[in-house]
């Protein structure tokens, strides 16, 4: 996804799983459930 859309959707791009998990642990803490989606084009975005 182009970076322009990532900024508009307020999403944070990561280069890999380790970088992503480090960010989640730093921001949210150690007791978080994380789902890794290998192909982001196959998910549907829905409101919380």
Steps between C-alpha positions, in 0.01 A plus 500: 500500500647840414619706794255778411203274582666363812526853639139580406377181671726564802680166455861430592704305244761251628782322321463169680345295777771577756464874452122468529508292818757731659271798430190325640682393816643848552170682445240255633693286750580132519151360544366563150358262245653559156380367164742507210333528161738395223286638217336828602303523176279210614364658817193716531527819702205563725427757772568409863 
